[in-house]
Amino acid sequence: MTNPTKVPFLDLVAPHKELREALLAVVNKAFDTAGFIGGSMVEAFEQEFAAFCHTKYCVGVNSGTDALRFAFMAAGVGTGDIVVTVPHTFIATTEAISQAGATIAFVDINEQTFTMDPVKLREYLETKCDFDASARKLIERKSKKRVAALVPVHLYGQTADMDPILELAEKFNLIVVEDACQAHGAEYYSKKDQAWKRAGSIGLAAAFSFYPGKNLGACGEGGAITTNDAALAQRIKMIRDHGQAKKYYHDIEGYNGRLDSIQAGWLSVKLRHLENWNKSRHALAHRYHELLAEAKDSIGLPVEASWTKGVYHLYVVRVQDREAFQAQLAEAGIGTAIHYPIPLHQQKAYQHLGYSTGDFPVTERVAAEILSLPMFPQLDHTRQELVASKLRELLDARVESIRQS
């Protein structure tokens, strides 16, 4: 029988208790003004989040999925196009591609960072596609469709290696949309530009999710697109609001994908604390590194590449016999999660794409071994030490069992 939870995987109660008065003030403001959709709170948050991401524009929308989908649509990606991404991500990444009318193509991930492998991307673009230099179009040989866009996923709070990805995008005239749904405040060092850049400011556009468990989470659903392109931002604003240029004047068909004003107000309150929360996550991650250092031969610890400053949305380790390991931790009252157990190319929803087991070996290996440990800014040292102590105990017992067998 599982013990009562001693260390939750995620604590969403504590931060809301701390911010209760400020969060309730947002509700009171909405009640007093009847400003429930759009208005000053949404506009204020958009300005604040754009500044946080070091971009000129931010457009608030209903979810991270809508953020990706609207970014593709506004950029002209749709029916007859291919969008390239990775199979190790949440399905929202690929749902947005399909729902924009485009076709999904996968490339494998880097085994150390779990993000898009630029080598595998180059291999796909150069060996499975042909570039029409005069038309500036890249055509996939097998499907005869245009490859239009790349979606590097900044996973677990760390950015993909963007310089080589952008270089390939420029070479083949491809749009780059960052999936930054797990990377609020993460940074990437561009050797090309010799500068640190915030996630969300690197591609043509970027999508963020404000699902409650994110580093910056709403108290419900929410998302945003960041960009430095004024025309793209304006088109996204139309798409999110039934295609309206102004009320009842519909230049295009759009969607009901707006960000609620109360959610925007709550996000503004939380945004003031995000830098400190991210610093806490980073410190906790490095403390996990230290606490688990002696067991590093038995467990794979996260690798923070030299070109990234991670914000550790998740702290993901790799262990053999992952399910048994997770069950033992649960028995000890320690919450964990798996992000993500089944690669997208092996999901029933994507059987029609024609991929097979073995097509993306790194993703398949990683998916069988990953385990996310408790990680949230309010995780205190006592509870973190309990997690690390139990992990070391289980790993030592496993080593001893192997030795005796």
Secondary structure in CASP SS format (residue, H / E / C, confidence):
PFRMAT SS
TARGET T0000
AUTHOR 0000-0000-0000
METHOD secondary structure of the structure
MODEL  1
M C 1.00
T C 1.00
N C 1.00
P C 1.00
T C 1.00
K C 1.00
V E 1.00
P C 1.00
F C 1.00
L C 1.00
D C 1.00
L C 1.00
V C 1.00
A H 1.00
P H 1.00
H H 1.00
K H 1.00
E H 1.00
L C 1.00
R H 1.00
E H 1.00
A H 1.00
L H 1.00
L H 1.00
A H 1.00
V H 1.00
V H 1.00
N H 1.00
K H 1.00
A H 1.00
F H 1.00
D H 1.00
T H 1.00
A C 1.00
G C 1.00
F C 1.00
I E 1.00
G C 1.00
G C 1.00
S H 1.00
M H 1.00
V H 1.00
E H 1.00
A H 1.00
F H 1.00
E H 1.00
Q H 1.00
E H 1.00
F H 1.00
A H 1.00
A H 1.00
F H 1.00
C H 1.00
H C 1.00
T C 1.00
K C 1.00
Y E 1.00
C E 1.00
V E 1.00
G E 1.00
V E 1.00
N C 1.00
S C 1.00
G H 1.00
T H 1.00
D H 1.00
A H 1.00
L H 1.00
R H 1.00
F H 1.00
A H 1.00
F H 1.00
M H 1.00
A H 1.00
A C 1.00
G C 1.00
V C 1.00
G C 1.00
T C 1.00
G C 1.00
D E 1.00
I E 1.00
V E 1.00
V E 1.00
T E 1.00
V C 1.00
P C 1.00
H C 1.00
T C 1.00
F C 1.00
I C 1.00
A H 1.00
T H 1.00
T H 1.00
E H 1.00
A H 1.00
I H 1.00
S H 1.00
Q H 1.00
A C 1.00
G C 1.00
A C 1.00
T E 1.00
I E 1.00
A E 1.00
F E 1.00
V C 1.00
D C 1.00
I E 1.00
N C 1.00
E C 1.00
Q C 1.00
T C 1.00
F C 1.00
T C 1.00
M E 1.00
D C 1.00
P H 1.00
V H 1.00
K H 1.00
L H 1.00
R H 1.00
E H 1.00
Y H 1.00
L H 1.00
E H 1.00
T H 1.00
K C 1.00
C E 1.00
D E 1.00
F E 1.00
D E 1.00
A C 1.00
S C 1.00
A C 1.00
R C 1.00
K E 1.00
L E 1.00
I E 1.00
E E 1.00
R C 1.00
K C 1.00
S C 1.00
K C 1.00
K C 1.00
R E 1.00
V E 1.00
A E 1.00
A E 1.00
L E 1.00
V C 1.00
P C 1.00
V E 1.00
H C 1.00
L C 1.00
Y C 1.00
G C 1.00
Q C 1.00
T C 1.00
A C 1.00
D C 1.00
M H 1.00
D H 1.00
P H 1.00
I H 1.00
L H 1.00
E H 1.00
L H 1.00
A H 1.00
E H 1.00
K H 1.00
F C 1.00
N C 1.00
L C 1.00
I E 1.00
V E 1.00
V E 1.00
E E 1.00
D E 1.00
A C 1.00
C C 1.00
Q C 1.00
A C 1.00
H C 1.00
G C 1.00
A C 1.00
E E 1.00
Y E 1.00
Y E 1.00
S E 1.00
K C 1.00
K C 1.00
D C 1.00
Q C 1.00
A E 1.00
W E 1.00
K E 1.00
R E 1.00
A C 1.00
G C 1.00
S C 1.00
I C 1.00
G C 1.00
L C 1.00
A E 1.00
A E 1.00
A E 1.00
F E 1.00
S E 1.00
F C 1.00
Y C 1.00
P C 1.00
G C 1.00
K C 1.00
N C 1.00
L C 1.00
G C 1.00
A C 1.00
C C 1.00
G C 1.00
E C 1.00
G C 1.00
G E 1.00
A E 1.00
I E 1.00
T E 1.00
T E 1.00
N C 1.00
D C 1.00
A H 1.00
A H 1.00
L H 1.00
A H 1.00
Q H 1.00
R H 1.00
I H 1.00
K H 1.00
M H 1.00
I H 1.00
R C 1.00
D E 1.00
H C 1.00
G C 1.00
Q E 1.00
A E 1.00
K E 1.00
K C 1.00
Y C 1.00
Y E 1.00
H E 1.00
D C 1.00
I C 1.00
E C 1.00
G C 1.00
Y C 1.00
N E 1.00
G C 1.00
R E 1.00
L C 1.00
D E 1.00
S H 1.00
I H 1.00
Q H 1.00
A H 1.00
G H 1.00
W H 1.00
L H 1.00
S H 1.00
V H 1.00
K H 1.00
L H 1.00
R H 1.00
H H 1.00
L H 1.00
E H 1.00
N H 1.00
W H 1.00
N H 1.00
K H 1.00
S H 1.00
R H 1.00
H H 1.00
A H 1.00
L H 1.00
A H 1.00
H H 1.00
R H 1.00
Y H 1.00
H H 1.00
E H 1.00
L H 1.00
L C 1.00
A H 1.00
E H 1.00
A H 1.00
K C 1.00
D C 1.00
S C 1.00
I C 1.00
G E 1.00
L C 1.00
P C 1.00
V C 1.00
E C 1.00
A C 1.00
S C 1.00
W C 1.00
T E 1.00
K E 1.00
G C 1.00
V C 1.00
Y C 1.00
H C 1.00
L C 1.00
Y E 1.00
V E 1.00
V E 1.00
R E 1.00
V C 1.00
Q C 1.00
D C 1.00
R H 1.00
E H 1.00
A H 1.00
F H 1.00
Q H 1.00
A H 1.00
Q H 1.00
L H 1.00
A H 1.00
E H 1.00
A C 1.00
G C 1.00
I E 1.00
G C 1.00
T C 1.00
A E 1.00
I C 1.00
H C 1.00
Y C 1.00
P C 1.00
I C 1.00
P C 1.00
L H 1.00
H H 1.00
Q H 1.00
Q C 1.00
K H 1.00
A H 1.00
Y H 1.00
Q H 1.00
H H 1.00
L H 1.00
G C 1.00
Y C 1.00
S C 1.00
T C 1.00
G C 1.00
D C 1.00
F C 1.00
P H 1.00
V H 1.00
T H 1.00
E H 1.00
R H 1.00
V H 1.00
A H 1.00
A H 1.00
E H 1.00
I E 1.00
L E 1.00
S E 1.00
L E 1.00
P C 1.00
M C 1.00
F C 1.00
P C 1.00
Q C 1.00
L C 1.00
D C 1.00
H H 1.00
T H 1.00
R H 1.00
Q H 1.00
E H 1.00
L H 1.00
V H 1.00
A H 1.00
S H 1.00
K H 1.00
L H 1.00
R H 1.00
E H 1.00
L H 1.00
L H 1.00
D H 1.00
A H 1.00
R H 1.00
V H 1.00
E H 1.00
S H 1.00
I H 1.00
R H 1.00
Q H 1.00
S C 1.00
END
